[in-house]
């Protein structure tokens, strides 16, 4: 599945309007999967991170470039979290 770039995670259309982030509930770490990292580098060279952000009705997982550009946003309700 191709990943598309968005100026921020909300522009992706994957985040429900009722979702609000919890304060301080963010995990960021380098993209560990080599193939995914190479694919992201092909879209936009630079440093990419995997981000998991918890919110009031679920959490979102996405990739974030050092510029703030995002890709691959997915929403998981609290019952569906992997």
Buried (B, 14 or more C-beta within 10 A) or exposed (E): EEBEBBEEBBBBEBBEEEBEBEEEEEEEEEBEEEEBBEBBBEBBEEEBBBBBBBBEEBBBBBBBBEEEBBBBBEBEEEEEEE
